[in-house]
Amino acid sequence: MATFATASPDDLWLAIRREAEAAVVADPFLEASAAFILDQGDLGGVLAFLIGRRISRAEADRAQFVRTAREAFAAEPALVEAAAIDLTAIVGRDPAITGLLQPLLNFKGYVALQAWRVSNWLWRHDRPDLALLMHSAAADQLQISIHPSARIGTAVFLDHGTGIIIGALASVGDEVTILQNVTIARHQDDPRHAPTIGRGVLLSAGATLIGDLTIGDFAKVGAGALVTSDVPAGCTAVGVPARLTNCAEARALS
């Protein structure tokens, strides 16, 4: 498997172009899917086009989202750098992936995360209406809802993607993996606080995290678990309600 961990956005862009050219030669059927990549001049251009194409069916909205993404990437190049790190994280963590083109074209979790990066940029620059419009469009088309006010690090992998909800004010650290049907949200009785997810955490399919809680670095939450209080670093939480395993202090979470 190729290694891209230290590659810059420009290096990744060149690698993606080479993969797209090779894919079209190997199977001309892919020309329509890969042609837009070859028409772009850099990774930011590809991401902007991809966001617009994937989160909107209406041509006017699609053009607006592409322009907005280009504006965000030009104003804050760190967004493209974060997108590059996210893409390399998928290649590094998914054993079924051997290159960059596959997740770029096919992984809706990746597109949803980059659309969120643009909506979050809008939110931070006092443009909440357009931010929420992008959020709504991405949720409708990709079945992944990430509120623009959430905070998310880099090397984040939304695996499979469908049904993921990351609510307002939630915080997700670097190197986190989130599987399908995961909910991270505030408690209705305390709208001021949302879950904080530490570095390297694994949130398995169907996990629900609600309220003012912290998931420590490199902790794991099992499939279908309901977590309403802290999970210490390195521990595993399983069950409904969740209980701790692999911990010096194993107790029920309440």
C-alpha positions as CSV (number, residue, x, y, z in Angstrom):
1,M,0.0,0.0,0.0
2,A,1.3,3.4,-0.9
3,T,2.3,5.8,1.9
4,F,1.2,9.4,1.7
5,A,1.5,10.3,5.4
6,T,4.0,13.2,4.9
7,A,2.8,14.3,1.5
8,S,1.8,18.0,0.9
9,P,-1.5,18.9,-0.7
10,D,0.4,19.5,-4.0
11,D,2.1,16.1,-3.8
12,L,-1.3,14.5,-3.1
13,W,-2.8,16.4,-6.0
14,L,-0.1,15.0,-8.4
15,A,-0.6,11.5,-7.1
16,I,-4.4,11.8,-7.5
17,R,-4.0,13.0,-11.1
18,R,-1.7,10.0,-11.9
19,E,-4.3,7.7,-10.4
20,A,-7.1,9.3,-12.3
21,E,-5.2,9.1,-15.6
22,A,-4.4,5.4,-15.0
23,A,-8.0,4.6,-14.0
24,V,-9.3,6.1,-17.3
25,V,-6.8,4.1,-19.3
26,A,-7.7,0.9,-17.5
27,D,-11.4,1.4,-17.8
28,P,-12.8,4.1,-20.1
29,F,-16.1,3.8,-18.3
30,L,-14.5,5.8,-15.5
31,E,-13.7,8.8,-17.7
32,A,-16.9,10.7,-16.8
33,S,-16.2,10.2,-13.1
34,A,-12.6,11.1,-13.2
35,A,-12.7,13.8,-15.9
36,F,-13.4,16.7,-13.4
37,I,-10.2,15.8,-11.5
38,L,-8.1,16.2,-14.7
39,D,-9.8,19.6,-15.4
40,Q,-8.7,21.1,-12.0
41,G,-5.5,22.8,-11.2
42,D,-5.0,21.7,-7.5
43,L,-6.5,19.7,-4.7
44,G,-8.6,22.7,-3.5
45,G,-10.3,22.9,-7.0
46,V,-11.1,19.2,-6.9
47,L,-12.6,19.4,-3.4
48,A,-14.7,22.5,-4.3
49,F,-16.1,20.7,-7.4
50,L,-16.7,17.5,-5.5
51,I,-18.5,19.2,-2.7
52,G,-20.8,21.1,-5.1
53,R,-21.5,17.9,-7.1
54,R,-22.2,15.7,-4.1
55,I,-24.3,17.9,-1.8
56,S,-26.6,19.5,-4.4
57,R,-28.9,18.4,-7.2
58,A,-29.8,21.9,-8.3
59,E,-27.4,23.5,-10.7
60,A,-27.6,27.0,-9.2
61,D,-27.0,25.7,-5.7
62,R,-24.2,23.5,-6.9
63,A,-22.4,26.5,-8.5
64,Q,-22.9,28.5,-5.3
65,F,-21.4,25.8,-3.2
66,V,-18.4,25.4,-5.5
67,R,-17.8,29.2,-5.4
68,T,-18.1,29.2,-1.6
69,A,-15.7,26.3,-1.2
70,R,-13.2,28.0,-3.5
71,E,-13.5,31.2,-1.5
72,A,-12.9,29.3,1.8
73,F,-9.9,27.4,0.5
74,A,-8.3,30.6,-0.9
75,A,-8.9,32.5,2.4
76,E,-7.7,29.6,4.6
77,P,-5.3,27.2,2.9
78,A,-5.2,25.2,6.2
79,L,-8.6,23.8,5.1
80,V,-7.1,22.1,2.1
81,E,-4.2,20.9,4.3
82,A,-6.7,19.4,6.7
83,A,-8.5,17.7,3.8
84,A,-5.2,16.2,2.6
85,I,-4.5,14.8,6.1
86,D,-8.0,13.4,6.2
87,L,-7.5,11.6,2.9
88,T,-4.2,10.1,3.9
89,A,-5.8,8.9,7.1
90,I,-8.3,6.9,5.2
91,V,-5.6,5.3,3.1
92,G,-3.7,4.5,6.3
93,R,-6.6,3.0,8.2
94,D,-8.7,1.2,5.7
95,P,-7.1,-2.0,4.6
96,A,-9.3,-2.2,1.6
97,I,-8.0,1.0,0.1
98,T,-4.8,1.1,-1.9
99,G,-4.8,4.6,-3.3
100,L,-6.2,8.1,-3.0
101,L,-8.7,8.1,-5.9
102,Q,-11.1,5.5,-4.4
103,P,-11.9,7.3,-1.2
104,L,-11.9,10.7,-2.9
105,L,-14.5,9.7,-5.5
106,N,-16.6,7.2,-3.5
107,F,-16.4,7.9,0.3
108,K,-19.3,10.2,1.2
109,G,-18.0,10.5,4.7
110,Y,-14.9,12.2,3.3
111,V,-17.0,14.6,1.2
112,A,-19.3,15.4,4.1
113,L,-16.3,16.2,6.3
114,Q,-14.9,18.6,3.8
115,A,-18.3,20.2,3.3
116,W,-18.4,20.7,7.0
117,R,-14.9,22.4,6.9
118,V,-16.4,24.9,4.5
119,S,-19.6,25.4,6.5
120,N,-17.5,25.8,9.7
121,W,-15.4,28.5,8.0
122,L,-18.6,30.3,7.1
123,W,-19.8,30.0,10.7
124,R,-16.6,31.4,12.1
125,H,-16.8,34.3,9.7
126,D,-20.3,35.3,10.7
127,R,-22.1,33.9,7.7
128,P,-24.5,31.5,9.6
129,D,-27.3,31.4,7.0
130,L,-25.1,30.1,4.2
131,A,-23.3,27.8,6.7
132,L,-26.6,26.2,7.7
133,L,-27.7,25.9,4.1
134,M,-24.6,23.9,3.3
135,H,-25.2,21.8,6.4
136,S,-28.7,21.1,5.4
137,A,-27.8,20.2,1.8
138,A,-25.0,17.8,2.9
139,A,-27.4,16.1,5.4
140,D,-30.1,15.7,2.8
141,Q,-27.8,14.3,0.1
142,L,-25.2,12.4,2.1
143,Q,-27.2,11.4,5.3
144,I,-24.4,12.8,7.4
145,S,-25.3,15.8,9.6
146,I,-22.4,17.9,11.1
147,H,-23.4,21.2,12.6
148,P,-21.3,24.1,11.5
149,S,-20.5,25.1,15.1
150,A,-18.9,21.7,15.8
151,R,-15.1,21.5,16.2
152,I,-13.3,18.7,14.4
153,G,-9.6,17.9,14.1
154,T,-7.7,16.3,11.3
155,A,-7.1,12.7,10.2
156,V,-10.7,12.0,11.0
157,F,-12.3,9.1,9.2
158,L,-16.1,8.8,8.9
159,D,-16.3,5.2,7.8
160,H,-19.4,4.2,5.8
161,G,-20.9,7.5,7.0
162,T,-24.6,7.0,6.7
163,G,-26.6,8.2,9.7
164,I,-23.7,10.1,11.5
165,I,-24.9,13.1,13.5
166,I,-22.4,15.5,15.1
167,G,-24.4,18.1,16.8
168,A,-23.9,21.8,17.7
169,L,-20.9,22.5,19.9
170,A,-19.5,18.9,19.8
171,S,-15.8,18.6,19.7
172,V,-14.0,15.7,17.9
173,G,-10.2,15.4,18.2
174,D,-7.5,14.3,15.7
175,E,-7.3,10.7,14.4
176,V,-10.8,9.8,15.4
177,T,-12.7,7.0,13.5
178,I,-16.5,7.2,13.5
179,L,-18.6,4.4,12.0
180,Q,-22.2,4.6,10.7
181,N,-25.2,5.6,12.7
182,V,-23.2,7.4,15.5
183,T,-24.9,10.3,17.3
184,I,-22.8,12.9,19.2
185,A,-25.2,15.5,20.7
186,R,-26.2,17.7,23.5
187,H,-28.7,16.7,26.1
188,Q,-32.0,18.5,25.7
189,D,-31.9,19.6,29.3
190,D,-28.4,21.2,28.9
191,P,-28.0,22.8,25.5
192,R,-24.8,24.6,26.4
193,H,-22.6,21.5,26.6
194,A,-21.9,18.8,24.1
195,P,-19.6,15.7,24.1
196,T,-15.8,16.1,23.7
197,I,-14.1,13.3,21.8
198,G,-10.4,12.9,22.4
199,R,-7.6,11.9,20.1
200,G,-7.5,8.5,18.4
201,V,-11.0,7.5,19.7
202,L,-13.0,4.8,17.9
203,L,-16.8,5.2,17.9
204,S,-18.4,2.0,16.7
205,A,-21.5,1.6,14.7
206,G,-24.7,2.8,16.3
207,A,-23.0,4.4,19.4
208,T,-24.9,7.3,21.0
209,L,-23.1,9.9,23.1
210,I,-25.3,12.4,24.8
211,G,-24.6,15.4,27.1
212,D,-21.7,17.0,28.9
213,L,-19.1,14.2,28.7
214,T,-15.5,13.5,27.6
215,I,-14.2,10.5,25.8
216,G,-10.5,10.2,26.6
217,D,-7.7,9.8,24.2
218,F,-7.6,6.4,22.4
219,A,-10.8,5.2,24.2
220,K,-13.3,3.0,22.3
221,V,-17.1,3.0,22.4
222,G,-18.7,-0.3,21.3
223,A,-21.4,-0.8,18.8
224,G,-24.8,0.3,20.0
225,A,-23.5,1.7,23.3
226,L,-25.3,4.5,25.1
227,V,-22.8,6.8,26.8
228,T,-23.9,9.7,29.0
229,S,-20.8,10.3,31.1
230,D,-17.0,10.3,30.8
231,V,-15.0,7.4,29.4
232,P,-11.4,7.6,30.7
233,A,-8.5,7.5,28.2
234,G,-7.7,4.1,26.8
235,C,-10.9,2.5,28.2
236,T,-13.7,0.8,26.3
237,A,-17.4,1.5,26.9
238,V,-20.0,-1.1,25.9
239,G,-23.7,-1.7,26.5
240,V,-26.9,0.2,27.3
241,P,-26.3,2.0,29.6
242,A,-22.6,1.8,28.9
243,R,-20.2,0.2,31.3
244,L,-16.4,0.3,31.2
245,T,-14.1,-2.5,30.3
246,N,-10.3,-2.7,29.9
247,C,-10.0,-0.2,32.7
248,A,-8.4,-0.2,36.1
249,E,-11.7,1.2,37.3
250,A,-14.6,-0.8,35.8
251,R,-18.0,0.6,36.7
252,A,-21.3,1.4,35.2
253,L,-21.6,4.7,33.5
254,S,-24.5,6.8,34.5
